[in-house]
Amino acid sequence: AWGVAIVIGATALVESFAILPAGLYTENGPGVYFFLLAGTLLVSWLAHRLSMSVERSQQRSRELDKLEQLGRAILRAPPDGSTLPDLLEEYATDMFSRARIEIRLYPERTLLHHPDNWPPVDTPVWEWLRAKPGGRTFLPRTMLPWEQQLERDTGLALVPIVEVESLDGPHSDAIGGIYLSRRQDPLDVGNLLPALQSLAAQIASALHRAKVYSIERELAVAGRIQASFLPDSLPEIPGWQLAATLEPARETAGDFYDVIPLPDGCWGLVVADVADKGTGAALYMALSRTLIRTYAVEYHTQPARALHAANCRILADASANLFVTLFYGILDPAAHTLTYCNAGHNPPHLVGTLSGYQVRTLGPTGGALGIVDDWTWEQRMVRLAPGDTLVLYSDGITEAQNAQLSLFGEERLRQVMQALLGSPGSKTAHAQDLLDAVLEEVREHVGDAAQSDDITLMVLAREPGNA
């Protein structure tokens, strides 16, 4: 009964609308009739175009809104990027209504495939996009570059995901891509490119953030491992004071120091500096430290032979084109002597009480390790009198820069030493006090400028009453 009523009502409605054109045709002839008909068709076409324009505008607004929401969600997400596929499933699928979309990282990691019942995108598509990174659209019935014809009712858009570091470079590196095809209004795929490119940029940013986070975490672990190479504590040597510190400029350091127990109550003192920064220098530092410690024990009275053996092994085991400067001395507390070699390192300063607190330097006795395999080192010895103080350091002290690029310098280091050790009240040697005073002066000089190099400092002092 309802069906019959609807048919009758529709027929009556059509007949009522047909009366007006029929009357016009009868009264005014076919000209006016066809003019009215053309006007009606034109209005209908314009209304359709306006409707389509409004729909596209709403689609663009929806894309921008989802892009903004996705950006905020990425910022709130864990920095390791683990939730990126879930975020794309939540936001990217709503950005492009009734479209097929696949987002892939090369070579075979899929971040998004929607809808699920749609077959995966063929490998030749990704190979083509990777070889020619650049946003492209293809209209229906186009013969595609990978020898496949696009369906007559389908538009296709391809956009690369470009690594963040290479965006400003002459050759952008594509690390993935976005594939989107749609049958609804396929000729409009070209207008989707800006949104797809913005989506690709957000994905690249999230991946870069995860990469930086991973590197920072690895560097932090490397820094902790490297810190474990340093002595857990400094030995207590009767009649002597010893203080040491290392302040890396980055997560890992190229500097190191060591205090090596040797036979007959002697101690090996090492301060070293690899001529580079970053992880490469840190690995080279670990190798150098291990070899020096090994041969120091083997040649426990001959620092020159220990350095020669370590140098040969460094050159045999490493081809990093790096080198390490170091000062290695063997302290005999009972004999009050320091037998040393200086392998191209900053010359330690010895403040002597017998010379009226004058500063003398222990200059190089040979070149740096890791350059020439047949180099030899001269071995020297100094005797430390009661109250004498020896300061060993890396160039992170003397080359510390302030905002005006002015260096701390050797002379200022000597002045700090003389001011503290040569003052009327300094009748007792305090190694830690001198170390703290030097570091404070360096910090005061540098001010707000960033630390440019690793800082290593070791102070050895013979107590005045130690006869």
C-alpha positions as CSV (number, residue, x, y, z in Angstrom):
1,A,0.0,0.0,0.0
2,W,2.9,2.4,0.9
3,G,4.6,1.6,-2.5
4,V,1.4,2.4,-4.4
5,A,1.0,5.6,-2.5
6,I,4.6,6.7,-3.3
7,V,4.2,6.0,-7.0
8,I,1.0,7.9,-7.2
9,G,2.4,10.8,-5.3
10,A,5.6,10.9,-7.4
11,T,3.5,10.8,-10.6
12,A,1.4,13.7,-9.4
13,L,4.5,15.7,-8.5
14,V,6.1,15.2,-11.9
15,E,2.8,16.1,-13.7
16,S,2.5,19.3,-11.6
17,F,6.0,20.4,-12.6
18,A,5.4,19.4,-16.2
19,I,2.4,21.8,-16.5
20,L,4.6,25.0,-16.4
21,P,6.9,24.0,-19.3
22,A,3.9,22.7,-21.3
23,G,2.1,26.0,-20.8
24,L,5.2,28.1,-21.8
25,Y,5.6,25.9,-24.9
26,T,1.9,26.4,-25.8
27,E,1.8,30.2,-25.1
28,N,5.3,31.3,-26.2
29,G,6.5,28.8,-28.6
30,P,9.5,26.5,-28.6
31,G,12.1,29.3,-28.2
32,V,11.1,30.2,-24.7
33,Y,10.6,26.6,-23.8
34,F,14.1,25.6,-24.8
35,F,15.5,28.8,-23.2
36,L,13.9,27.8,-19.9
37,L,15.1,24.2,-20.3
38,A,18.7,25.4,-21.0
39,G,18.6,27.7,-18.0
40,T,17.3,24.9,-15.8
41,L,20.2,22.6,-17.0
42,L,22.7,25.4,-16.5
43,V,21.5,26.1,-13.0
44,S,21.6,22.4,-12.2
45,W,25.2,22.1,-13.5
46,L,26.3,25.1,-11.6
47,A,24.7,23.8,-8.4
48,H,26.5,20.5,-9.0
49,R,29.8,22.2,-9.5
50,L,29.2,24.3,-6.4
51,S,28.4,21.2,-4.4
52,M,31.6,19.5,-5.7
53,S,33.6,22.6,-4.8
54,V,32.1,22.7,-1.3
55,E,32.9,19.0,-0.9
56,R,36.5,19.5,-2.0
57,S,36.9,22.5,0.4
58,Q,35.5,20.4,3.2
59,Q,38.0,17.6,2.2
60,R,40.9,20.1,2.3
61,S,39.8,21.3,5.7
62,R,39.5,17.7,6.9
63,E,43.0,17.0,5.6
64,L,44.5,20.0,7.3
65,D,42.7,19.2,10.6
66,K,43.9,15.6,10.6
67,L,47.5,16.8,9.7
68,E,47.4,19.1,12.7
69,Q,46.1,16.4,14.9
70,L,48.7,14.0,13.7
71,G,51.5,16.5,14.3
72,R,50.4,17.0,17.9
73,A,50.1,13.3,18.4
74,I,53.6,12.7,17.1
75,L,55.0,15.3,19.5
76,R,53.2,13.6,22.4
77,A,54.2,10.1,21.4
78,P,57.3,8.2,22.7
79,P,60.4,9.6,20.9
80,D,61.5,6.1,19.7
81,G,58.8,6.1,17.0
82,S,57.2,2.9,18.1
83,T,53.6,4.2,17.9
84,L,54.0,5.8,14.5
85,P,52.1,3.0,12.6
86,D,49.2,3.3,15.1
87,L,49.0,7.1,14.7
88,L,49.0,6.8,10.9
89,E,46.1,4.2,11.1
90,E,44.2,6.6,13.4
91,Y,44.7,9.9,11.5
92,A,45.9,9.3,7.9
93,T,43.0,6.9,7.0
94,D,40.5,9.7,7.8
95,M,42.4,12.3,5.8
96,F,41.6,10.7,2.5
97,S,38.0,9.4,2.3
98,R,37.4,6.2,0.3
99,A,41.0,6.0,-0.9
100,R,43.5,3.2,-0.9
101,I,46.7,4.2,0.8
102,E,50.0,2.4,1.6
103,I,52.9,3.9,3.3
104,R,56.2,2.1,3.1
105,L,59.8,2.5,4.3
106,Y,62.4,1.0,2.1
107,P,63.1,-1.8,1.6
108,E,60.1,-3.6,3.0
109,R,58.7,-2.0,6.2
110,T,55.0,-1.1,5.8
111,L,53.8,1.6,8.2
112,L,50.2,1.7,6.9
113,H,48.1,-0.4,4.5
114,H,44.4,0.6,4.2
115,P,42.0,-1.0,3.7
116,D,43.2,-4.4,4.9
117,N,41.5,-6.4,2.2
118,W,43.3,-4.5,-0.6
119,P,46.4,-6.4,-2.0
120,P,49.8,-4.9,-1.2
121,V,51.4,-2.5,-3.7
122,D,53.6,-4.2,-6.2
123,T,57.4,-3.9,-5.7
124,P,58.0,-2.3,-9.1
125,V,56.0,0.7,-8.0
126,W,58.3,1.3,-5.0
127,E,61.4,0.7,-7.1
128,W,60.3,3.3,-9.6
129,L,59.5,5.9,-6.9
130,R,62.8,5.2,-5.1
131,A,64.7,5.7,-8.4
132,K,62.9,8.9,-9.2
133,P,61.9,10.6,-5.9
134,G,59.3,13.3,-6.6
135,G,55.6,13.7,-6.2
136,R,53.7,12.4,-9.2
137,T,50.0,11.9,-10.1
138,F,48.5,9.7,-12.8
139,L,45.0,10.1,-14.3
140,P,42.7,7.3,-15.3
141,R,43.7,5.1,-18.2
142,T,47.3,6.3,-18.0
143,M,50.0,3.8,-19.0
144,L,52.2,3.7,-15.9
145,P,56.0,3.7,-16.0
146,W,56.1,0.2,-14.5
147,E,54.2,-1.2,-17.6
148,Q,50.8,-1.3,-16.1
149,Q,47.7,0.6,-17.3
150,L,45.7,2.5,-14.7
151,E,42.0,1.6,-14.5
152,R,39.6,4.0,-16.2
153,D,37.9,5.1,-13.0
154,T,41.1,5.4,-10.8
155,G,43.5,8.3,-10.0
156,L,46.9,7.6,-8.5
157,A,49.3,9.8,-6.5
158,L,52.9,8.8,-5.4
159,V,54.9,10.9,-3.0
160,P,58.4,10.1,-1.6
161,I,59.4,10.3,2.1
162,V,62.7,12.1,2.2
163,E,65.2,11.8,5.0
164,V,65.3,15.0,7.0
165,E,69.1,15.5,6.9
166,S,69.1,15.6,3.1
167,L,66.2,18.0,2.5
168,D,68.6,20.9,1.9
169,G,71.2,18.9,0.1
170,P,71.7,18.6,-3.7
171,H,70.5,15.0,-3.7
172,S,67.6,14.1,-1.5
173,D,67.6,10.6,-0.2
174,A,64.1,8.9,-0.4
175,I,63.7,6.5,2.6
176,G,60.1,5.5,1.8
177,G,57.0,6.5,-0.1
178,I,53.2,7.1,0.0
179,Y,50.9,5.4,-2.5
180,L,47.3,6.6,-2.8
181,S,44.7,5.6,-5.3
182,R,41.0,6.6,-5.4
183,R,38.0,6.0,-7.6
184,Q,35.8,8.8,-6.1
185,D,36.6,11.9,-8.2
186,P,39.8,10.4,-9.7
187,L,40.7,13.6,-11.6
188,D,41.1,15.4,-8.3
189,V,44.2,13.4,-7.2
190,G,46.5,16.3,-8.2
191,N,44.9,18.4,-5.5
192,L,45.9,15.8,-2.9
193,L,49.6,16.3,-3.5
194,P,50.1,19.1,-1.0
195,A,48.4,17.1,1.8
196,L,50.4,14.0,0.9
197,Q,53.7,15.9,0.8
198,S,52.9,17.4,4.3
199,L,52.1,13.9,5.5
200,A,55.4,12.6,4.1
201,A,57.2,15.5,5.9
202,Q,55.6,14.6,9.2
203,I,56.5,11.0,8.8
204,A,60.1,12.0,8.0
205,S,60.3,14.2,11.0
206,A,59.0,11.5,13.3
207,L,61.6,9.0,11.9
208,H,64.3,11.6,12.3
209,R,63.3,12.1,15.9
210,A,63.4,8.4,16.5
211,K,66.8,8.2,14.9
212,V,68.2,11.0,17.0
213,Y,66.8,9.4,20.1
214,S,68.3,6.1,19.3
215,I,71.7,7.7,18.6
216,E,71.6,9.7,21.8
217,R,70.7,6.6,23.8
218,E,73.5,4.6,22.2
219,L,75.9,7.5,22.9
220,A,74.8,7.6,26.5
221,V,75.4,3.9,26.9
222,A,78.8,4.3,25.2
223,G,79.6,7.2,27.6
224,R,78.8,5.0,30.6
225,I,80.9,2.2,29.2
226,Q,83.8,4.6,28.6
227,A,83.5,6.0,32.0
228,S,83.9,2.5,33.4
229,F,87.4,2.5,31.9
230,L,88.5,5.3,34.3
231,P,89.7,4.3,37.8
232,D,86.9,3.7,40.2
233,S,89.0,5.4,42.9
234,L,92.5,6.9,43.2
235,P,95.0,5.0,45.4
236,E,96.1,6.3,48.7
237,I,99.9,6.6,48.5
238,P,101.5,7.3,51.9
239,G,103.3,10.7,51.8
240,W,101.6,11.6,48.5
241,Q,98.4,13.2,47.3
242,L,96.7,12.4,44.0
243,A,93.6,14.0,42.4
244,A,92.2,13.6,38.9
245,T,89.1,14.4,36.8
246,L,87.8,14.1,33.2
247,E,85.0,16.3,31.9
248,P,83.9,15.2,28.4
249,A,82.7,17.8,26.0
250,R,80.3,15.3,24.5
251,E,78.7,12.1,25.6
252,T,81.9,10.3,24.8
253,A,85.5,11.5,25.2
254,G,88.8,11.2,23.4
255,D,90.7,12.0,26.6
256,F,91.5,9.5,29.3
257,Y,93.6,9.2,32.4
258,D,94.8,6.1,34.2
259,V,96.6,5.1,37.4
260,I,98.2,1.7,37.0
261,P,99.4,-0.4,39.9
262,L,102.9,-1.7,39.2
263,P,105.3,-4.1,41.0
264,D,107.4,-2.9,44.0
265,G,104.8,-0.3,45.1
266,C,105.2,1.8,42.0
267,W,102.3,3.5,40.1
268,G,101.9,4.3,36.4
269,L,100.3,7.7,35.7
270,V,98.8,8.4,32.3
271,V,97.1,11.4,30.8
272,A,96.2,11.1,27.1
273,D,94.3,12.8,24.3
274,V,93.1,11.3,21.0
275,A,93.3,13.8,18.2
276,D,89.7,13.7,17.3
277,K,86.2,13.8,18.8
278,G,83.1,11.6,18.8
279,T,82.6,7.9,18.8
280,G,85.6,7.2,16.6
281,A,87.9,8.9,19.1
282,A,86.2,7.1,21.9
283,L,86.9,3.7,20.3
284,Y,90.5,4.7,19.6
285,M,90.8,5.8,23.2
286,A,89.5,2.4,24.5
287,L,92.1,0.6,22.3
288,S,94.9,2.9,23.4
289,R,94.1,2.7,27.1
290,T,93.9,-1.1,27.0
291,L,97.3,-1.5,25.2
292,I,99.1,1.1,27.3
293,R,97.9,-0.6,30.5
294,T,98.9,-4.0,29.2
295,Y,102.4,-3.0,28.2
296,A,102.9,-0.8,31.3
297,V,102.6,-3.9,33.5
298,E,104.9,-5.9,31.1
299,Y,107.6,-3.2,31.1
300,H,107.0,-1.9,34.6
301,T,110.3,0.0,34.8
302,Q,110.7,1.1,31.2
303,P,108.1,3.5,30.0
304,A,109.9,4.0,26.7
305,R,109.6,0.2,25.9
306,A,105.9,0.2,27.0
307,L,105.1,3.1,24.6
308,H,107.0,1.5,21.7
309,A,105.1,-1.8,22.1
310,A,101.8,-0.1,22.4
311,N,102.5,2.1,19.4
312,C,103.3,-1.0,17.2
313,R,100.1,-2.7,18.3
314,I,98.0,0.4,17.7
315,L,99.3,0.7,14.2
316,A,98.8,-3.0,13.5
317,D,95.2,-3.2,14.9
318,A,93.7,0.2,13.9
319,S,93.6,2.0,10.5
320,A,91.6,5.0,11.6
321,N,94.2,7.6,10.7
322,L,94.1,8.8,14.3
323,F,96.8,9.3,16.8
324,V,97.0,9.8,20.6
325,T,99.3,12.1,22.6
326,L,100.1,11.1,26.1
327,F,102.3,11.5,29.1
328,Y,103.2,8.3,30.9
329,G,105.2,8.4,34.1
330,I,106.2,5.7,36.6
331,L,106.1,7.0,40.2
332,D,108.4,5.3,42.7
333,P,107.0,6.7,46.0
334,A,109.9,5.2,48.0
335,A,112.6,6.7,45.8
336,H,110.6,9.9,45.3
337,T,111.2,9.7,41.5
338,L,109.1,9.9,38.4
339,T,110.5,8.2,35.3
340,Y,108.5,9.4,32.3
341,C,108.0,9.7,28.5
342,N,106.1,12.5,26.9
343,A,104.6,11.3,23.6
344,G,103.8,14.7,22.0
345,H,101.5,15.7,24.8
346,N,101.0,19.0,26.6
347,P,104.1,19.4,28.9
348,P,103.1,18.8,32.6
349,H,104.1,21.6,35.0
350,L,106.2,20.8,38.0
351,V,106.2,23.4,40.8
352,G,109.3,23.0,42.9
353,T,109.6,24.2,46.5
354,L,113.4,24.2,46.4
355,S,113.4,26.7,43.5
356,G,111.1,29.1,45.2
357,Y,107.9,27.7,43.7
358,Q,109.2,28.2,40.2
359,V,107.4,26.2,37.4
360,R,109.3,23.9,35.1
361,T,107.8,21.9,32.3
362,L,108.4,18.2,31.3
363,G,108.5,18.6,27.5
364,P,108.1,16.0,24.8
365,T,110.5,13.1,24.6
366,G,109.1,11.7,21.3
367,G,106.1,11.9,19.0
368,A,102.5,10.8,19.4
369,L,101.4,7.2,19.2
370,G,99.7,5.9,16.1
371,I,101.8,7.7,13.4
372,V,105.0,5.9,12.7
373,D,105.7,2.3,13.8
374,D,109.5,2.6,14.4
375,W,109.4,5.7,16.5
376,T,111.3,5.6,19.8
377,W,111.0,7.7,23.0
378,E,113.6,9.1,25.3
379,Q,113.2,8.2,28.9
380,R,113.8,10.8,31.6
381,M,113.6,11.0,35.4
382,V,112.8,13.8,37.8
383,R,113.0,13.7,41.6
384,L,110.2,15.3,43.6
385,A,111.2,17.1,46.8
386,P,108.8,17.5,49.7
387,G,106.1,20.0,48.7
388,D,106.7,19.6,45.0
389,T,103.5,19.4,42.9
390,L,103.1,18.0,39.3
391,V,100.1,19.1,37.2
392,L,99.2,16.9,34.1
393,Y,96.5,18.1,31.8
394,S,95.1,17.9,28.3
395,D,94.7,20.8,25.9
396,G,91.0,21.1,26.9
397,I,92.5,23.2,29.8
398,T,94.8,25.5,27.9
399,E,92.7,25.8,24.8
400,A,89.4,26.5,26.6
401,Q,87.7,29.4,24.7
402,N,85.4,32.1,25.9
403,A,82.7,33.8,23.8
404,Q,85.4,36.1,22.3
405,L,87.5,33.0,21.2
406,S,90.2,33.9,23.7
407,L,92.2,30.9,25.0
408,F,92.8,30.1,28.6
409,G,96.5,29.5,27.8
410,E,99.6,28.1,29.4
411,E,100.6,31.3,31.2
412,R,97.3,31.6,33.1
413,L,97.6,27.9,34.2
414,R,101.1,28.6,35.5
415,Q,99.8,31.7,37.3
416,V,97.0,29.8,39.0
417,M,99.5,27.2,40.2
418,Q,102.0,29.7,41.5
419,A,99.3,31.8,43.2
420,L,98.0,28.8,45.1
421,L,101.2,26.9,45.8
422,G,103.4,29.9,46.3
423,S,101.1,31.7,48.7
424,P,102.3,32.3,52.3
425,G,99.7,29.9,53.7
426,S,100.4,27.0,51.4
427,K,102.9,25.1,53.5
428,T,100.9,21.8,53.0
429,A,100.3,20.4,49.5
430,H,96.6,19.9,48.7
431,A,96.2,18.2,45.3
432,Q,92.4,18.4,45.3
433,D,92.5,22.1,46.2
434,L,94.8,22.9,43.3
435,L,92.7,20.8,40.9
436,D,89.5,22.6,42.0
437,A,91.2,26.0,41.7
438,V,92.3,25.3,38.1
439,L,88.9,24.1,37.0
440,E,87.2,27.1,38.6
441,E,89.5,29.5,36.7
442,V,88.8,27.7,33.5
443,R,85.1,27.9,34.1
444,E,85.3,31.6,34.9
445,H,87.3,32.2,31.7
446,V,84.9,30.3,29.5
447,G,81.8,31.9,31.0
448,D,78.6,31.0,29.0
449,A,80.5,29.6,26.0
450,A,80.1,25.9,25.2
451,Q,82.8,23.5,26.2
452,S,84.8,22.9,23.0
453,D,87.0,20.0,24.1
454,D,87.4,17.3,26.7
455,I,89.1,18.5,29.9
456,T,91.5,16.2,31.7
457,L,93.5,17.2,34.8
458,M,95.6,15.2,37.2
459,V,97.6,16.6,40.2
460,L,100.3,14.7,42.0
461,A,101.8,16.3,45.2
462,R,104.5,15.1,47.6
463,E,103.6,16.1,51.1
464,P,106.0,18.6,52.7
465,G,106.7,16.4,55.8
466,N,107.6,13.4,53.6
467,A,111.3,13.1,54.0
